[in-house]
């Protein structure tokens, strides 16, 4: 695992069930971080909340479509929800580094709960208008500006560096599980009793994470010194990342893949309609298989004890290559089958980059660094989707999908070579058991920090 200056935070007193899991730098158990009471509470709260969040996403889009009859209006809603992260994400990171994480999360989670309940009241009372939904989407986006980096950095305070890889992986598995359940429940509610009830259940679902935060034991958290209020902290965070190759290059790679490689709504809908002429059923199948692959990838990542940059590069190359292969798939069943490994490697890229960046970051800078990470990853899709969509419309779904995979694969290869050179490694071509093998081997002089990370 990458071991920058931020990999060490003060250990909390050993208590009850947290001691063994917290002190072990590696663990073979897929669920080892759940032995830590505070993280176990957090995880259970997120199971409920993530399901509600997916329910609201589906209900929100359906409500806007039913109110306006316009797909463009649905796009505006999505843009309003992600725009705050793109505009204010770095400022959110500065704020998170100054504030205690648990009280901050109590405020942001309460704000999102109230947004869901307000939409439920307006919808169930028959007074909802499209601008209400726009405003709610923007409000959720503004809360996410602080909530997202706070949740990301709070994980390390709950579990410590030894279990960070496992906890980040389980968080991803949690989210992907909700991605499978939430939309299905929302569909049943919308067709059975209406969108308002989906909003209501989402608002009520925040009771679980709020209760989990309140029930945590403060003495079992890993103490992290907060950054004092000072001028220039945003620039300080950017300089901090720019001066560390083990941070900047994974973030750049995630930016390329998030912008060009994760535009699945554009490609999969086009494949379902234009290539295989199978309609909404095939589109739903493709998304379900990607979610299953992502869940498997998260659980596999949870078993690994390290988050090395070589794993990140290899997974990114495989992700891009599989997209290129899938773009040429001649049949529906083969294309569908390829969605599973694409989900596995895509999630592996996300988890490995997230963990390696957190472990290489000083705890006092973690909020700003993770805000930049999420801004690049989440903010990339709204920027890349129009371009990828234009290519798909102009030249066909196969060209659009292949282009996204090719850009991802090329970026991963180039960044891998840069990291290898900075880490004092070189490419070695040889044979192993009668087969060609490509390896990175040390040069005569190496830079110890990057060699360890790679």
N, C-alpha and C positions, 0 to 999 in steps of 0.2 A: 504494500500500500504506500502511496506517496506520503512522504513524511517531511513536510515543510515546517516552518516555525510555528504554525498554528495547530499542530497535531497534539499538543499537550495542554490540557486544562486541569485545574486542581481537582484531585479526587475527593469525592464526598466520603463521609464516614461509612464504614462497612456496616450494613444493616440487613438482616433477614435474608430475603431471597435474591437480593440484588448483587451480593458480593461476588459470587463465582462468575456470573455473566459479565459483570462490569470489569473485572480485573483480567479476564482472558483476552489477549490480543487477537486470538483466532478461535473459531469454534466450528466444529463440523456439523452442528445442529442447524437445521434450516430455520428454526424458530427460536434461536438462543436468546435474542434480545427481548423476547416476551417474558423471560424469567425476571426481568426488571419491572417491579410493580408500577412505577410511574409510566413507563413506556407501554405497559400492558393496558393501563387505563386509557392512555392516549389513543392507542390502536383501536380499542373497542369503540371509543367515542367516534373515531373517524370512520369506522365501518358504517355506522348509522348515518352520519352526516354526508359522507360521499355518495351514498345511495340517494339521499334526498337531493343532493346537488345535481346528479344526473337526471333525476325526475324533473327538477325545475328547468333544466336546459331543454328537454324535450317539450315540456308543457309551454315554455316561453315561446319557442319557435312556432309551435302549432297555434298558439293564441294569436301571435302577430299575423300569421298566414290567414287565419280565419277572420281577423279584423280588417285586413287590407287586401287579401288576395294577391299579394305581391311577394315574390321571392326576394326582390331587392330590399324590401322592408325587413325581411329576416336577416339579410346580410348586414343591414344597418345596425340591427340589434346586437349581432355578434361583434361588429366593429366597435360599438360603444362599450361593450364589456371588456374588450382587450385593449382599447385605446389608452386608458389610464396607466396600465403597466408600461406601455411603450413610451408615454410622455413623462411619467412621474416615478417609474420604477426605481431609478437610482436614488431619488430623494427619499423614497420609502425605506431603502436600505440604510441610508444615513440615520433616519429616525429610529429604525430597529436597533442599530448599534448603540444608541443612547439610552434605550428604554429596557426595563425588565421584560423578558419575553412572555412569561405566563400572564401577568396582568394585561399586557398588550393584546394577547390572543383572546382574552375574555372580552375585551372591548370590540375587536374586529368580528369575532364570531357572533356577538350579540347584535351588531349592526346588520350582518347578513341575515340573521334570523328575523329581525324586524322588517327587512325588505321583503322576505318571502311572505310574512304574515300580512303586510300591507297589500301585496298583490293578491293574496287570497281573499282579503276583505273586499277589494275593488271588484274582483272577478265574480265572487259569489253573490255580491249585492247587485250585479248587473251594471255597474257604473264604469267599468274599465274602458280606457281608451288607449290607442297605440302609444301616445306620448307617455302614458303612465309606465308602460313596459320599457320604453326607451330610458326613462329616468331611473327605473329600478335596475336595469342592466348596467347603466353608468355607475350607479351607487355601489353595486356589487363589485364592479371593476375598481372603484376607488378604495373600497375596503381591502380588496385583494392586494393592492399596492403595498400595504403594510403586512397583511396577514400572511402572504406567501413567503417572503424572506424570514418573517418571525417564526413560522412553522418549520421552515427548512433548518434554521440555525438552532431552534429549540430542541430538535432531535438529539444533537450532540450533547446538550446539557442534560438530557434524560439518561442517555446510555453511555456517554464517554467515547473516546476514540476507538477502544477495542471492539465495540459492537456497532459502530456507525454504519459500516457496509451492510450488515445484516438488517439494521433498522430501516435504512433507506430503501433497501430491496423490498422489505415487507410493506412499507408505505406504498410502494408502486404496485405490489400485488393487491393491496387493499383497494387502491383506486381502480385497478383493472377489474377486480371482482364486482365493484359497484357499477362499473361500466356495462357489465353483463346483466345485472339485476335491475338497476334503476330505470333504464329505458323501457324494459318490459313491464314493470309496475306502472310507470307513467302511462303507457299505452292502454293498460287495463282501466286505469282511473279516468283517462280522457274519454274513452269510448263508453264507460259505464256511468260515471257521475259528473264528468266535466273537468276542465283544466284547473279550476279554482281549488279543488281538493288536493291536486298534486302540489300546488303552491303552499297550501296549508300544512300538508305533511312535511314538506321541506322545511318550513319555518319551525315546526315542532321538533324536527330531527336534530336541531342544534342544541336541544336540551342535553343530549348525550355528550358531545364534546365539552360543553360548559360544565357539566357535572364532573367529567373526568379531570378537567383542569382544577376544579375546586377540591377534589379529593386527593390530589397529589401531595406527597410529603416533601416539603421544601428542603429538609436536611439531606435528602437523598439525591438532590440535583447536583450536577458538577458545576461548581462556582466559576463563572466567567466574568472578568472585569469589564464593565461597560465603558464605552468611549465617552469622555466628557464632551460637553457642548463646546464647540470651537468653530472658528471660521475655516473654510477651505476643506471640509471633511469629504465633500463629494470629489474634489480634485485629488485629494489624498488617496481615496479608494481607487480611482482610475489609475493613478501612478503606481499604486501598490500592485495592481493586476498587471499593468504593462511591463513592470520590471521583473516579473516572474514567469519564465517560459512554461513552467509546470501548471500555471493558471491560465495564461492568455491563450495558449494553443488549444487546450480542450474546449475553452469557451468559443473560440473561433470555429472549431470543428462542429460543435453543437449548433452554432449559428448557421453554418452552411446546410447541415442536415435538416434543421428545423425549417429553414426557408425553402429548400428545394426538394427535400426527400420525404417530408411528412404531409404532403398535400393529398391525402387519401380521399377526402370527399370529392375532389375534382376528378381524380382518375377513376375511382371505383364506380361512381355513378355513370361515368362515360362508358366504362367497360360493360356494365350491366345493360345499358340501353343500346349503345351503338355497336359494340363488338359481339356480344353474345345474345342480344335481343331477349333478355330474361326479366327485365323489369325490377320492381322494388324488392322482390323476393331474393334475387341474386345479390343486390346491393346490401341487404340486411345480412345475408350469409357471409359476404366478404368481410364486413365489419366485425361480425361475431368471431370469425376465424382469426382475424388480427388480434382481437381482444383476448382470445384464448392463448394465442402465441405469446402475447405480452405478459399474461399472467404466468405462463410457464417460464418465460425469461426472467421475471421478477423472482420466482421461487428458486430458479437455478442460481441467480446472482446471490440470493440469500445464503446459499451453501458455501459460496466462495469466501475465503478469509481475507482476500486482498482485493484492491481495486487498482491494478497496475495500468499504466498508460498503454502498454503493449496490448492488453486485452481490449481497451477502448478502440485503438486503431484497427485491430483485427476485426472486431465486431462491426465497425463502421464500413470497412471495405466489404465485408460479407453482406451487410445490409444493402449497400449500393449495387453490388453485383447481383444479388437476388432480385432487386427491382428491375434491372436490365433483363434478366432471364425471364421474369414474369411478364414483362412487356411483350415478349415474343411468344408467349404460351398460346398454342393453337386451339386448345379446348377449354371449356368452362371448368371441368373437374381438375385439370392440371393447374390452371390459374388459381382456383380456390385452394388447392393443396399448398401452393407456394405462399399463401397469405400467412400460414402458421409460422414458418421460419422467419419471414419478414418481421412479424410481430416479436418473435424471440430476440432477434438481433437488434431491432430498433429499441426495444426496452433495455437491452444490455448496454447499448450506447448511452442511453439516458441515465441509468443507474450508475454506471462506472464513471461517467463524467461528473455526475453530481457528487459522488463519494470522494473521488480523487481531488476535486476542487475544494470540498469542505475540509478534507484532512490536510491539505497543503496551505490552509489559510489560518492566519492568526485569529483566535476567537474574537478579539476586539474589532476585527475587520469583516467578520463572517457575514453580517447582515448586508453590508454594501456589496460584497463579492457575490453572494447568492442572489441579490436583487439584479445585478448585472447578468448573471447566469440565466435567470428566469426571463429577464427582459429580452435577451438575445434569442432564447429558445422559443418562448411564447410569442414574442413580437415578430419573429421571422415569418411565420405562416401568413399573416395578413398582408405582408409585403410581397412574399413569393407567390401566393395563390393567384393573383391576377395575371402575373407573367406566365406561370405554368398553365393557367386556364386558357390564355391566348394561344400558346403553343399547341395545346390540346385541341382547341377549336380549329386552328388553322391547318395543322398537319396531322391530326388524328390522335386518339388516346395512346396508341402504342408509342408514338414518337414522344409525346409528353411524359409518359411514365418512364421511358428509357432515358430521357434527358435528366429527369430528377435523380435517377439512380446513378447515372454517369457522373453528374456533378458531385454527388455524395461520395462516390468511390474515388474520384480524382482528388477531392479535397482531403479525404482520409489518407490517401497514399502520400500526397505532398506534405501534409503535416507530420505524418509518421517519419518521413525522411528528415524533416527539419528537427524533430525531437531526437532522432537517432544521432544526427550530427552534433547537436548541442550537448547530448549526453555522452559524447565521446565514443559512439558506436559506428560501425560500418557494415554494409551489406556483405554477407558471405554466401557464395553459391557453391554447392557441393552435392554429394550423393549420400544417401542414407538407406541402407538395405535395398540397394538397386533402384532407388527413386530419387529424383532431384529434390533438393531441400534448400530453402532460402532462410537464412538466419541473420540476426544482428549480433555482431561480436564486438568486444571492446577494442577501441584503438589503444595505442600505447599510452596516451594521456587522455584522461576523461574527467568530466565534471561530476563530482560525486553525487550531488543532489539529484540531477536528472537521470544519472545512471541508475540510482536507486528507484526512482519513480517509474522509469521505463522497464 
